[in-house]
Amino acid sequence: ILNVEQSPQSLHVQEGDSTNFTCSFPSSNFYALHWYRWETAKSPEALFVMTLNGDEKKKGRISATLNTKEGYSYLYIKGSQPEDSATYLCAFCMEYGNKLVFGAGTILRVKS
Amino acid sequence: DGGITQSPKYLFRKEGQNVTLSCEQNLNHDAMYWYRQDPGQGLRLIYYSQIVNDFQKGDIAEGYSVSREKKESFPLTVTSAQKNPTAFYLCASSILGILQETQYFGPGTRLLVL
């Protein structure tokens, strides 16, 4: 059974704080790792799709790194803003797999 | 605007009743997916379709059925055989169904049992 773990489960930070969270996945037969942001009452939207060990992706104040050999990805948010409040989902897929396996998400709340 | 629409936003099901959740996309994507979300769990795949008139079961297909008669539409029926249907249902699409592709999600339908 494939297991994708996200930690922490939830996080409360002050506006301006930088923060990071983790997605852990099986390290064998890696194919791709997705990050999505899901704001309340909206649709999940894609942040990154990462496929190569050592990959780093950046979108504004949000960046992500990938370590396929040890089976983890970090998502970083620099200078958190209230509009960053959302649930951040990661999803893993295996080589020869037919689906994304999602973690339960990390809920981020940024207080102004 | 291109995107995915799901309707209704909320749906109530009585015991023994089949209900159908609508999912429409105008992105011209080949692949479409149905996921279920339960509290504290990751999204779980119910069914997916990579081409019109073809679909495959995901991890939790029991008690659900789908059809893909048109490229833009992928309705999900929750049958009376689904004993615990209360959940949030998300529809998604991607260009070709390759797992490196971004998936685009609809806003979801919350199904409640009366």
Interface residues (C-beta under 8 A of the other chain):
Chain A: V4 Y31 A32 H34 Y36 A41 K42 S43 P44 E45 A46 V49 T51 L89 A91 C93 G97 N98 K99 L100 V101 F102 G103 A104 G105
Chain B: I4 Y35 G40 Q41 G42 L43 R44 L45 Y48 Q56 G58 D59 L90 L99 Q100 E101 T102 Q103 Y104 F105 G106 P107 G108
